Amino acid sequence: MQMVVKCPTSHAGAKVDANGCCLDSDNDGVKDFADICPTSPAGSKVDAKGCTINFDIDSDKDGVKDFADLCPATPVGFAVDTKGCEISTNLKIYFDTNKANIKEQYENDIAKFVLFMKAFPSYKAEIGGHTDSRGETSKNKALSQKRADSLKAKIIEDGVSANRLSAVGYGESKPDATNDTKAGQDLNRRLEVNLSK
């Protein structure tokens, strides 16, 4: 009498039962050939590798437990959504009049941005340089480009690939505030980073 194989597409090389079906020795729903924890306690909830899920662990310390975390390696300090995935970051830097050098006070903000870019390689960034409206338009455009280029160079130096970054000088064309006051002018002399995927 010939045996009827109930599982003709069983994984090659896997141990099978009398019906030709892949074994699941610990009955956790993960077949032995894919189970890296083949002795999980009966009835325990397991992950795709057959290992018991500990509902109290939050490996990346983002406030979302590992069993529900779709992005389990988010760097510490980044805001995440309810699935444990990053919420986009931003970076703004302000300048003194006619200056393009990045002040020391922004080093931590830049370092955090670089960490974000390294952790989430699907993101690209446009670095937009801006000025207030004082001075000649052509000089403002050149200054804003110099500001954008300086930040781009720093981010590349810190390890982010150049092909993920662009630097654009907008001059005075995109004010963030009125140029009629000193406070408004201070806000307009800036760099803004916009992310995209």
C-alpha positions in Angstrom: 0.0 0.0 0.0 1.4 3.4 -1.0 1.6 6.3 1.5 -0.4 9.4 0.6 1.7 12.5 1.0 -0.5 15.3 2.4 2.2 18.0 2.2 4.0 17.5 -1.1 5.6 21.0 -0.9 7.4 20.5 2.4 10.6 22.5 2.9 13.6 20.6 1.3 15.7 18.8 3.9 13.1 19.4 6.7 12.2 16.6 9.1 8.7 15.4 8.2 6.0 13.3 9.9 4.3 10.1 8.4 2.1 12.3 6.2 5.1 14.1 4.7 4.4 17.3 6.6 7.1 19.4 8.3 7.4 18.8 12.0 6.6 21.4 14.6 8.0 19.6 17.7 7.0 22.2 20.3 3.6 22.9 18.7 4.1 26.7 18.6 3.0 27.1 15.0 6.6 27.5 13.7 7.9 24.5 11.8 11.1 23.0 13.1 13.2 24.0 10.0 12.5 27.7 10.8 12.3 27.5 14.6 15.4 28.8 16.3 13.8 28.1 19.7 12.5 24.5 19.2 11.7 24.0 22.9 9.3 26.9 23.6 6.9 26.1 26.4 3.5 24.8 25.2 0.9 27.6 24.8 3.4 30.4 24.9 3.2 33.2 22.3 6.1 33.2 19.9 7.6 35.4 17.2 8.2 34.3 13.6 11.4 32.5 14.7 9.6 30.4 17.3 11.0 32.2 20.3 8.8 33.2 23.3 7.8 36.8 23.3 8.5 38.7 26.4 5.8 41.4 26.7 7.8 43.5 29.0 10.9 44.1 26.8 11.5 47.4 25.0 14.9 46.8 23.5 15.3 50.3 21.9 13.7 52.1 24.8 11.2 54.1 22.7 8.2 53.3 24.8 6.8 50.6 22.5 7.3 47.0 23.6 9.1 44.7 21.3 6.1 42.5 20.5 4.4 45.5 18.9 7.4 47.5 17.7 7.6 47.5 13.9 10.9 49.5 14.0 12.8 47.8 16.9 16.1 49.6 16.4 15.0 53.3 16.7 17.9 55.3 18.2 17.3 56.5 21.8 15.8 60.0 21.9 13.7 60.0 18.7 10.0 60.5 18.8 8.1 57.5 17.6 4.5 56.7 16.6 2.4 53.9 18.2 4.1 51.3 16.1 7.5 52.3 17.3 8.6 53.9 14.1 10.3 57.3 13.8 8.4 60.5 13.5 10.4 62.7 11.1 12.9 65.0 12.6 13.9 68.6 11.6 16.9 70.9 11.9 17.0 74.7 11.9 20.1 76.8 12.3 20.3 80.6 12.6 23.2 82.9 11.5 24.6 86.3 12.3 24.4 89.0 9.6 26.6 88.2 6.6 28.0 85.0 8.2 27.9 81.4 7.0 29.8 79.8 9.8 27.8 77.4 11.9 27.8 78.3 15.6 29.0 75.8 18.2 25.6 76.0 19.9 24.1 73.9 17.1 26.5 71.0 17.3 24.2 68.8 19.4 21.3 69.4 17.0 23.4 68.5 14.0 24.7 65.4 15.7 21.2 64.2 16.5 20.2 64.9 12.9 23.2 62.9 11.6 22.2 60.0 13.9 18.7 60.1 12.4 20.0 60.1 8.9 22.3 57.1 9.6 19.5 55.2 11.4 16.9 55.8 8.6 18.8 55.5 5.3 15.6 55.8 3.2 15.5 59.5 4.0 17.0 62.2 1.8 17.5 65.8 2.9 17.4 69.2 1.2 19.3 71.8 3.1 17.8 75.2 2.3 19.8 78.3 3.0 18.1 81.7 3.6 18.9 85.3 4.3 17.1 88.4 5.4 16.2 91.0 2.7 19.0 93.5 3.5 21.7 93.8 0.9 21.8 92.9 -2.8 19.6 90.1 -4.0 22.5 88.4 -5.8 24.8 88.6 -2.8 22.0 87.2 -0.5 21.6 84.3 -2.9 25.3 83.5 -2.8 25.4 83.8 1.0 22.4 81.5 1.4 24.1 78.9 -0.9 27.3 79.2 1.2 25.3 78.5 4.4 23.6 75.5 2.8 26.9 74.2 1.5 28.6 74.5 4.9 26.0 72.4 6.6 26.0 69.8 3.8 29.8 69.5 4.1 29.6 69.0 7.9 26.9 66.3 7.6 29.0 64.5 5.0 32.1 64.8 7.2 30.0 63.2 10.0 29.3 60.1 7.8 26.1 60.7 5.8 26.4 59.9 2.1 26.6 62.9 -0.2 24.0 61.4 -2.6 21.3 61.7 0.1 21.9 65.5 0.5 21.2 68.6 -1.6 22.0 72.2 -0.7 20.0 75.0 -2.2 20.5 78.8 -1.6 17.1 80.6 -1.6 18.5 84.0 -0.7 15.7 86.3 0.6 12.9 84.7 -1.4 11.4 82.5 1.4 11.2 84.6 4.6 10.0 82.9 7.8 9.1 86.3 9.3 8.8 89.9 8.4 12.0 91.7 7.4 10.7 95.0 8.8 12.0 94.2 12.3 15.3 93.1 13.7 13.6 90.0 15.3 12.1 89.0 12.0 15.5 89.5 10.2 17.1 87.2 12.8 14.6 84.5 12.1 15.1 84.8 8.3 18.9 84.2 8.5 18.7 80.5 8.7 19.1 77.0 7.4 16.1 74.6 7.2 16.4 70.9 6.4 13.4 69.3 4.7 13.3 65.5 4.6 11.8 63.2 1.9 11.8 59.5 1.1 
